[in-house]
Amino acid sequence: MVANNAVRMAEVRVSPAPPGGVKSNVYEGIVEAGGVLARVEFARPADRGAVDLMPVFAFE
């Protein structure tokens, strides 16, 4: 039986690091179903190459 559960997120990293950096906002508190856990903004690479998003989760 599960009495409580929690998910904690750290900032979301992008690889390779885009020029100008990454703006990562992580929601804190109870998230409703369908809610947004994080929002990540960064400039697209000039060559439109692929990037990897690396969120860090902790689950309890």
C-alpha positions as CSV (number, residue, x, y, z in Angstrom):
1,M,0.0,0.0,0.0
2,V,1.3,3.5,-0.8
3,A,0.5,6.2,1.6
4,N,2.4,9.1,0.0
5,N,4.6,9.6,-3.0
6,A,6.7,12.5,-4.2
7,V,8.6,13.4,-7.3
8,R,11.4,16.1,-7.2
9,M,13.1,17.4,-10.3
10,A,16.3,19.3,-10.7
11,E,17.0,21.6,-13.6
12,V,16.8,20.1,-17.1
13,R,20.1,19.9,-19.0
14,V,20.6,20.1,-22.7
15,S,23.4,18.4,-24.6
16,P,25.3,19.7,-26.5
17,A,25.0,23.0,-24.6
18,P,23.3,25.6,-26.8
19,P,24.9,29.0,-27.3
20,G,23.2,31.4,-24.9
21,G,22.6,28.7,-22.3
22,V,19.4,27.0,-21.1
23,K,16.5,28.5,-19.2
24,S,14.9,25.7,-17.1
25,N,11.8,26.3,-14.8
26,V,10.8,23.4,-12.7
27,Y,7.4,23.3,-11.1
28,E,7.4,22.9,-7.3
29,G,4.5,21.5,-5.3
30,I,1.7,19.1,-6.0
31,V,1.1,18.6,-9.7
32,E,-2.3,17.9,-11.1
33,A,-2.9,15.2,-13.7
34,G,-1.8,16.7,-17.1
35,G,0.2,19.4,-15.4
36,V,3.6,20.7,-16.6
37,L,6.6,19.4,-14.6
38,A,9.2,21.6,-16.3
39,R,9.6,24.1,-19.1
40,V,12.9,24.4,-21.0
41,E,13.8,27.2,-23.3
42,F,17.0,27.4,-25.5
43,A,18.1,28.6,-28.9
44,R,18.0,25.9,-31.6
45,P,21.4,24.9,-33.0
46,A,22.2,26.7,-36.2
47,D,22.6,23.4,-38.1
48,R,19.3,22.1,-36.7
49,G,21.1,19.1,-35.3
50,A,19.6,16.9,-32.6
51,V,19.9,17.7,-28.9
52,D,19.3,15.5,-25.8
53,L,17.1,16.7,-23.0
54,M,18.3,15.3,-19.6
55,P,15.8,15.8,-16.8
56,V,16.9,14.7,-13.3
57,F,14.1,13.0,-11.3
58,A,14.1,11.9,-7.7
59,F,11.1,9.7,-6.7
60,E,10.1,8.8,-3.2
